[in-house]
Amino acid sequence: MTTFDKVLAGGIITIIRGLNSDHAEKTVEAIFAGGLHLAEITFDQTAEPEVTANIIRTLNRKFEGRVLIGAGTVMTAKQLHAAYDAGAAYIISPNADSSIIRETKRLGLLSMPGAYTATEVARCYADGADIVKVFPSDSAGPGYIKALRGPLHHIPLAAVGGVNLENIRDFFDAGACCVGIGSNIVSKQAVQEGDFDKIRILAAAYAAKLE
């Protein structure tokens, strides 16, 4: 399977933001136990890229063949190359940057930039994006994804922002090929309390929505 196929098959990308290596590892273990197979490790724009890259590298080694690890909030070429060197399989950004999209494809990775308007979505796809992340999805809802899919049905769209247990099926029914979910699965309170079983239970609840 290609990375694109694996992302579509996985359906839900768990967004892991601001966790140290130990907590990130326990979180990925929990989501895998819950039935999810995609994890996005996001870059912190105030820290050196190698901090995040080291976490991606560690997770890749530990979860190879079980969870497909990607990099998120990739906004600079330095971050992109750090993610590539660490073995990230896909590159996700909150914005549409032609240079990042093109360099991602040159490196042979899946590109998922963020966009909102039809013009931005179309431009990302023309630049080589494999999937365009509609962000933030919660500001418009599933109806907006459906509206975009009308004229742009040839462009795979991901819904990120505000996806929860109540509306996840609505986003898929509207035509989203996958979704990204952060704190609704990776509960900050659960992480702080070391209750990774709660994260496993949340992951399982979302995984059940894919069936």
N, C-alpha and C positions, 0 to 999 in steps of 0.2 A: 504493500500500500504506500502511496505517496503521502507526504505530510498533509497535503490538502485533504486527501481521503480520510486520514486519521482524525483531523480536526472535525470534519463533517460527521464522522462516525461517533466521535466523543461527545459532540453536541454542546457540552458545557465546559467553558474554560474558567477554572477557579483562579481568581486574581489574588495573589499573595503580595501584600504591600507592607513595608516597614518592619518586617520580622528579622530577627537575627538568624544565623544559620541553623542553630539547634531547633528553634521554634518553627522555622520553615520546613525543616526535615520532618518534624513530628506532624505538622499540618498536612504535608503531602502524603505521609503514611496514612493519616486519618481519611483524607478524601479518597485515596485508593481503596481503603477498606470499605468505604461507603459506596464504591462503584463508579467513581469519576476518574478520568484518565488524562486530563489536560490541566496543566498548571502554568500560570503566567507569573513570573517573578519580575516585579517592577523596579525600575531604576529610580533612585532618589536624586533629584537634580541638584541637591546641595552636597552630595557626597561624591567621592571619586568612583568612576565606573567599575573599577576592579573589586570594590566591596560587593556589589551585586553580582558581578561576573563570578566571583569565587563561590557564591551561594548556588548559582546556576550550575557551575562545574561540579560541585559536590552532589547536588540533586540528580544531575545527569548520570553520574556514576552509580549512585545508589538505586535509582528507579528505572534504569535502562530496560526497555521492553515492557514496562508496567505503566509509567506515567510519562507523557510527552511534555517536555519542559520547553517553554518559550520565554522570551523577554518582553516586558511591557514598559510603557512610558519611555520608549526609545526616541530621543529627540536630537541626538547629535551623532556625528560619524564616529566619534570616540566610543560612545556607548554601543553603537551598532557593532563595531569591530571587537569590542570586549565581549559582547554577547556571542558573536560568531566564534571567537576563540574558545569560549567556555562551552560551546556545543549546543547553544539554543537552536531549536528547530524552526521557530517562527518568531517574527518580529512584529510587535504591536505598538502603535503610537496613538496618542490622543489627538494628533493633528495630521494635516496633509502636507508633507514635505517631499517634493518631487525627488530631491537628491537622495533622501533616505530610502524612498521606495526603489529607486533605480539601483542604488548600491546594494540593497538587500537582495534584489533579484540577481545582480552580478555575482553575489556570493553564494547563490543557489538556495537561499532561504525563502520561506513563505512570507509574504508581505501583507500586513493587515493595518493600514493606516486608518486614522479617524477622520470622519467627515460628517457633515450634517445636511447641507443643501444638495439638491440634485446636481448642481454644477460641480460642487466639490467631489461628490461621489463619482461622477463621470470622469473628472480629471484624474482622480486617483487610479481608476481602472485603466485609463489611457496611459498613465505612467508605468503601469505594470503590476498594480496591486492584485493579489489573488482574491482577497476578501476585503470589503470595505466595512469598517466598524462605524455604525451609526451611533454617534455619541454627542450629547447624552440622550439616550433613548427615552428616559423617563419624562423628559420635558414635552414629548409629543405623543408617546404611547404606540401601541401596536398598529393603530390606524395609519400612522405616518409611514411605518415600514411598508405597509400594504400599498399606500399611495406611491411611494418611491418605486416599488416593485412593478407598478403598472408599466411605465415607459422604460424602466431599467431592469427588466426581469432577467436580462443576461448577466447582471452583475451580482455575485454572491454578497449578501449583506449580513452582518453580525449585529445583534442588539446588545448594547452595553450601557448600563446605567439604569438602576431602578427595577431590574428583573427580579421577581420574587416568586414564591410558590403559588401565589394567586394568579399571576399574569404570565408565567413562563410559557404555558401552552398557547396563549393568545399571540405571543411574539412568534412562536414557531408557525402557528396557523396563518399569520400575516405574511409569512415568507422568509423569515430569518433563517439562515442556514446553520447558525450557532449563536450562543449567547455567552456573555462574560459576566460573572457574578463574583463580587468581592465580599464585603462584610456580611451579606446575608448568609454566607456559608462560613467564612473565616471570622467568626465572632471575636472581637477584640477582648471581650470579657472572658470568653472561654480560654483564649490563649494566655491571658494574664493569670488566670486561675489554674492553668495547666490541665484544663478539662478538654483534652483532645477527643475524648469519646463523644462530647457534644458536637464537635465538628464532624465526626464520622456520621452521627445520626442526621445532622443537617444535610450532609452530602448524599446520604442514602435517600432522603426525602426528595431531593432534587433529581437524583438518578432515576427514581421511580416515575418521575414526570416524563422521562424520555421513552418509556415503554408504551 
